Amino acid sequence: MFAGASRFMRSLNQGDLCLKAWPVLAIGFIEAILFLAHWFIYRTWIVFMGNPSPAATLALGTALFLLAFSFIVAALLSFRFSNPLVTAIYKIAAVWLGFLNFFFLAACLCWLAWYALLLSRLVPDPLRNRPFIAAFLFALAFATGVYGLLNARSIRIRRISIKLPNLPQSWCGRTALLVSDLHLGHVNGLRFSHRVAALAASMHPHIVFLPGDFFDGAKSDPGRLAAPFKQLSPPFGIYFSTGNHDEFGDDAQHIAALTRAGVRVLHNEKVTVDGLQILGVAYYDSTHLLRLRATLESLRLDPAHPSILLNHVPNRLPMIEQAGVSLQLSGHTHGGQLFPFTWIIRRVFGDFTYGLQRFGALQVYTSSGVGTWGPPMRVGTHPEIVLLQFE
């Protein structure tokens, strides 16, 4: 008996070690990728610019070596501390991460352009053109990053008409505001929260939906960040369900902050507002098929009335349609936020990456979100809040 108990305890300890080890391995893997990307940029610049002076080479190498660790260090600090210094470090690292993306693409294009030039044999001395290739592509990458910074702060208002079956006559002509993925934290701070809340209030919606990632998940003062939303006073309320970032760290603190701001948090719950059923599922439960199925069954949807589900990720659509949901509101994808991730995310979510789509009897609107995660940039997507008008 004691031998069996000993083996059981050893297996538990080994399991604990695995659970503790995987974040370290994941961080190490990500850092290795970032380090290689920085090395590739360094090597491309040195080769194409024709071996600059030793002082310039050393300065560039040192800067890129330090920057290679900047985002991981800043992210780890942001989960433990919340002060102006950590915020500044995180913002600088996040901005650099965005530029890194475009500089890496520029480095790849340098080599492609170089080999294309060699194969074409159009230039008698192709070596002389390498500095021009690098200068042009890296300048273009820098300009793209600057555009991305500006574009990420240019919030669009999108207006969409929605027709729901069995919609009560009282809801016809009313408007609902969809605000997703604010990611309030070290990058999108109190000023951003005030701006989004003021913009939302100016639309005078009848009801407001927040389908997740209100917070970024890093250590912050969630009560202070959520406070601007107290100025919203839609007659039929504000409703929220958690996203993956809201469940980082102390999610109970996040929920309490939103509740104090006048937001109704729907944690696997349903409320009926003037004949309209509003549901919210927690992110963690929505990722497990059995949990999601049990949650939807427990909410007992009335097929005689329309229903709106706040579900952070636009997935599990066959199950949600089968449950009889009329409209799902999601975010999470950011539309990819930055090229080339815009292309990658579309391979994952397909047509449901962005916009209003239909899955059988179910309608799905996926917002590109109003905030950003990581780099405060958008290239290939736009930040938005969505005004839904019921017809």
MARVOZA-864134 format. One record per residue (C-alpha): residue number from 0; x, y, z. Coordinates in steps of 0.02 Angstrom, whole numbers. Layout:
MARVOZA-864134
NUM,X,Y,Z .
...
***
This chain:
MARVOZA-864134
0,0,0,0 .
1,140,120,48 .
2,236,79,-111 .
3,80,118,-214 .
4,54,281,-120 .
5,236,327,-148 .
6,222,297,-336 .
7,62,401,-339 .
8,146,547,-250 .
9,296,538,-367 .
10,179,547,-516 .
11,92,698,-441 .
12,259,784,-409 .
13,314,747,-586 .
14,150,819,-650 .
15,177,975,-544 .
16,351,993,-614 .
17,282,981,-791 .
18,151,1113,-753 .
19,285,1227,-682 .
20,407,1192,-823 .
21,296,1224,-974 .
22,286,1415,-953 .
23,476,1421,-942 .
24,492,1314,-1098 .
25,364,1421,-1190 .
26,454,1582,-1141 .
27,619,1505,-1194 .
28,547,1454,-1363 .
29,474,1626,-1396 .
30,635,1711,-1344 .
31,735,1598,-1460 .
32,625,1651,-1606 .
33,643,1835,-1560 .
34,832,1818,-1543 .
35,848,1733,-1713 .
36,740,1869,-1794 .
37,852,2004,-1721 .
38,1009,1911,-1778 .
39,937,1894,-1954 .
40,901,2081,-1963 .
41,1077,2119,-1899 .
42,1160,2002,-2022 .
43,1057,2066,-2170 .
44,1098,2248,-2130 .
45,1285,2213,-2112 .
46,1294,2114,-2274 .
47,1191,2232,-2380 .
48,1267,2393,-2315 .
49,1442,2331,-2354 .
50,1523,2303,-2184 .
51,1503,2472,-2095 .
52,1635,2536,-1974 .
53,1678,2430,-1821 .
54,1599,2560,-1706 .
55,1436,2560,-1804 .
56,1435,2370,-1812 .
57,1462,2357,-1624 .
58,1327,2486,-1586 .
59,1201,2400,-1699 .
60,1241,2228,-1630 .
61,1229,2286,-1448 .
62,1065,2376,-1477 .
63,984,2228,-1565 .
64,1050,2107,-1434 .
65,967,2207,-1294 .
66,808,2234,-1394 .
67,797,2046,-1424 .
68,755,2023,-1240 .
69,653,2181,-1216 .
70,475,2118,-1243 .
71,492,1959,-1139 .
72,571,2056,-995 .
73,440,2194,-1009 .
74,297,2067,-1013 .
75,362,1976,-859 .
76,380,2141,-766 .
77,205,2196,-818 .
78,127,2044,-734 .
79,212,2083,-569 .
80,220,2273,-558 .
81,114,2424,-604 .
82,206,2589,-600 .
83,259,2724,-724 .
84,431,2646,-753 .
85,361,2474,-797 .
86,228,2555,-907 .
87,362,2653,-1002 .
88,470,2498,-1025 .
89,322,2396,-1085 .
90,266,2530,-1208 .
91,440,2546,-1283 .
92,458,2357,-1297 .
93,284,2339,-1374 .
94,318,2474,-1504 .
95,484,2394,-1547 .
96,398,2224,-1567 .
97,290,2300,-1702 .
98,437,2377,-1794 .
99,530,2212,-1776 .
100,391,2127,-1874 .
101,413,2245,-2021 .
102,603,2251,-2012 .
103,606,2060,-2017 .
104,495,2063,-2172 .
105,611,2194,-2248 .
106,762,2083,-2215 .
107,676,1936,-2300 .
108,632,2045,-2450 .
109,813,2106,-2461 .
110,874,1929,-2494 .
111,731,1891,-2614 .
112,765,2051,-2711 .
113,952,2014,-2713 .
114,933,1839,-2783 .
115,805,1899,-2909 .
116,929,2031,-2966 .
117,1067,1901,-2983 .
118,957,1783,-3082 .
119,895,1921,-3197 .
120,1073,1973,-3248 .
121,1006,2143,-3291 .
122,1138,2236,-3191 .
123,1324,2219,-3233 .
124,1382,2250,-3053 .
125,1239,2192,-2937 .
126,1344,2213,-2778 .
127,1334,2402,-2797 .
128,1143,2392,-2782 .
129,1135,2302,-2616 .
130,1143,2459,-2507 .
131,1002,2538,-2608 .
132,895,2381,-2589 .
133,919,2378,-2401 .
134,895,2565,-2377 .
135,734,2566,-2478 .
136,655,2413,-2396 .
137,703,2458,-2217 .
138,640,2637,-2244 .
139,477,2564,-2310 .
140,466,2452,-2156 .
141,492,2601,-2041 .
142,359,2702,-2132 .
143,238,2556,-2119 .
144,267,2546,-1931 .
145,233,2732,-1911 .
146,73,2714,-2012 .
147,23,2567,-1901 .
148,46,2672,-1743 .
149,-65,2810,-1812 .
150,-194,2691,-1885 .
151,-214,2600,-1719 .
152,-275,2761,-1638 .
153,-397,2807,-1776 .
154,-557,2725,-1712 .
155,-691,2692,-1843 .
156,-877,2682,-1808 .
157,-958,2544,-1910 .
158,-1147,2538,-1931 .
159,-1231,2370,-1963 .
160,-1415,2327,-1984 .
161,-1470,2168,-1897 .
162,-1629,2069,-1929 .
163,-1671,1942,-1793 .
164,-1814,1817,-1804 .
165,-1960,1848,-1686 .
166,-1889,2016,-1635 .
167,-2014,2108,-1523 .
168,-2086,2262,-1606 .
169,-2017,2369,-1464 .
170,-1838,2329,-1519 .
171,-1862,2382,-1700 .
172,-1760,2538,-1731 .
173,-1662,2524,-1569 .
174,-1472,2520,-1571 .
175,-1342,2414,-1483 .
176,-1159,2461,-1467 .
177,-1027,2325,-1482 .
178,-859,2368,-1403 .
179,-733,2227,-1402 .
180,-551,2200,-1354 .
181,-504,2363,-1268 .
182,-354,2276,-1187 .
183,-340,2408,-1051 .
184,-173,2400,-962 .
185,2,2467,-986 .
186,-19,2520,-1169 .
187,-203,2564,-1179 .
188,-220,2659,-1016 .
189,-341,2776,-929 .
190,-337,2906,-1069 .
191,-386,2773,-1196 .
192,-526,2711,-1082 .
193,-594,2889,-1066 .
194,-587,2911,-1255 .
195,-679,2749,-1295 .
196,-810,2779,-1159 .
197,-842,2956,-1220 .
198,-858,2896,-1400 .
199,-978,2759,-1345 .
200,-1083,2881,-1245 .
201,-1094,3000,-1393 .
202,-1181,2864,-1495 .
203,-1327,2858,-1370 .
204,-1355,2670,-1389 .
205,-1503,2583,-1307 .
206,-1391,2440,-1248 .
207,-1203,2403,-1245 .
208,-1114,2236,-1270 .
209,-935,2200,-1216 .
210,-885,2025,-1277 .
211,-718,2007,-1187 .
212,-538,2065,-1167 .
213,-588,2226,-1081 .
214,-424,2212,-986 .
215,-254,2161,-1053 .
216,-218,2044,-907 .
217,-61,2130,-842 .
218,-52,2201,-666 .
219,-149,2364,-658 .
220,-284,2458,-564 .
221,-439,2386,-649 .
222,-559,2495,-551 .
223,-473,2652,-613 .
224,-468,2590,-793 .
225,-652,2539,-794 .
226,-716,2695,-705 .
227,-743,2800,-865 .
228,-879,2678,-919 .
229,-987,2742,-776 .
230,-1033,2887,-891 .
231,-1126,2767,-1005 .
232,-1309,2757,-960 .
233,-1397,2655,-1095 .
234,-1578,2624,-1045 .
235,-1562,2435,-1061 .
236,-1390,2415,-981 .
237,-1212,2361,-1019 .
238,-1170,2175,-1032 .
239,-1001,2088,-1028 .
240,-929,1914,-1043 .
241,-746,1872,-1011 .
242,-611,1848,-1141 .
243,-448,1755,-1121 .
244,-353,1910,-1061 .
245,-486,1952,-933 .
246,-455,1782,-853 .
247,-267,1811,-834 .
248,-214,1842,-655 .
249,-350,1894,-533 .
250,-506,1885,-642 .
251,-617,1912,-489 .
252,-538,2084,-470 .
253,-576,2123,-652 .
254,-757,2070,-634 .
255,-777,2171,-474 .
256,-708,2326,-560 .
257,-830,2310,-704 .
258,-975,2281,-585 .
259,-931,2442,-492 .
260,-931,2532,-660 .
261,-1111,2480,-689 .
262,-1075,2335,-807 .
263,-1178,2175,-790 .
264,-1057,2029,-800 .
265,-1138,1875,-877 .
266,-1043,1723,-813 .
267,-1134,1580,-898 .
268,-1297,1673,-872 .
269,-1450,1731,-966 .
270,-1554,1887,-940 .
271,-1710,1938,-1035 .
272,-1723,2122,-1077 .
273,-1890,2178,-1147 .
274,-1912,2012,-1237 .
275,-1731,1998,-1297 .
276,-1629,1855,-1222 .
277,-1448,1903,-1185 .
278,-1322,1767,-1141 .
279,-1141,1770,-1088 .
280,-1019,1626,-1075 .
281,-851,1635,-988 .
282,-700,1612,-1102 .
283,-631,1460,-1009 .
284,-796,1368,-1017 .
285,-821,1412,-1201 .
286,-659,1322,-1246 .
287,-723,1154,-1181 .
288,-858,1070,-1286 .
289,-942,979,-1142 .
290,-940,1133,-1029 .
291,-1010,1243,-1167 .
292,-1146,1117,-1211 .
293,-1197,1100,-1028 .
294,-1198,1290,-1007 .
295,-1307,1320,-1159 .
296,-1428,1184,-1106 .
297,-1440,1255,-931 .
298,-1488,1427,-997 .
299,-1649,1357,-1074 .
300,-1669,1470,-1225 .
301,-1846,1512,-1275 .
302,-1860,1487,-1465 .
303,-2006,1608,-1469 .
304,-1889,1753,-1428 .
305,-1725,1806,-1510 .
306,-1561,1782,-1418 .
307,-1390,1865,-1421 .
308,-1238,1770,-1357 .
309,-1080,1859,-1299 .
310,-943,1733,-1339 .
311,-768,1802,-1353 .
312,-702,1683,-1486 .
313,-798,1653,-1649 .
314,-794,1464,-1637 .
315,-901,1314,-1582 .
316,-1029,1378,-1707 .
317,-1117,1211,-1745 .
318,-1155,1186,-1561 .
319,-1212,1365,-1537 .
320,-1325,1358,-1689 .
321,-1398,1194,-1627 .
322,-1437,1278,-1460 .
323,-1547,1402,-1553 .
324,-1445,1561,-1530 .
325,-1497,1699,-1651 .
326,-1342,1809,-1649 .
327,-1167,1784,-1579 .
328,-1056,1935,-1543 .
329,-869,1901,-1536 .
330,-698,1982,-1544 .
331,-530,1902,-1506 .
332,-460,1894,-1683 .
333,-419,2081,-1702 .
334,-436,2039,-1887 .
335,-254,1986,-1870 .
336,-204,2163,-1815 .
337,-41,2166,-1914 .
338,13,2099,-2082 .
339,61,1956,-2107 .
340,-41,1896,-1957 .
341,-197,1958,-2048 .
342,-167,1817,-2171 .
343,-127,1687,-2035 .
344,-282,1726,-1931 .
345,-393,1712,-2084 .
346,-324,1537,-2113 .
347,-382,1494,-1936 .
348,-554,1576,-1927 .
349,-597,1590,-2111 .
350,-748,1699,-2150 .
351,-780,1723,-1964 .
352,-617,1820,-1940 .
353,-711,1983,-1961 .
354,-881,2055,-2000 .
355,-1060,1991,-2007 .
356,-1076,1812,-2068 .
357,-1206,1675,-2062 .
358,-1186,1496,-2003 .
359,-1351,1414,-2045 .
360,-1485,1498,-1940 .
361,-1351,1580,-1831 .
362,-1284,1754,-1869 .
363,-1108,1796,-1808 .
364,-1028,1967,-1797 .
365,-841,1966,-1759 .
366,-768,2136,-1719 .
367,-588,2182,-1755 .
368,-590,2265,-1584 .
369,-551,2441,-1529 .
370,-385,2410,-1440 .
371,-225,2314,-1477 .
372,-122,2178,-1397 .
373,67,2186,-1399 .
374,119,2313,-1532 .
375,3,2465,-1527 .
376,-6,2455,-1717 .
377,-132,2404,-1848 .
378,-86,2369,-2029 .
379,-217,2285,-2135 .
380,-353,2309,-2004 .
381,-439,2455,-1917 .
382,-496,2482,-1737 .
383,-684,2495,-1725 .
384,-837,2508,-1619 .
385,-995,2441,-1700 .
386,-1169,2514,-1694 .
387,-1299,2379,-1726 .
388,-1471,2437,-1778 .
389,-1612,2312,-1755 .
390,-1738,2300,-1896 .
***
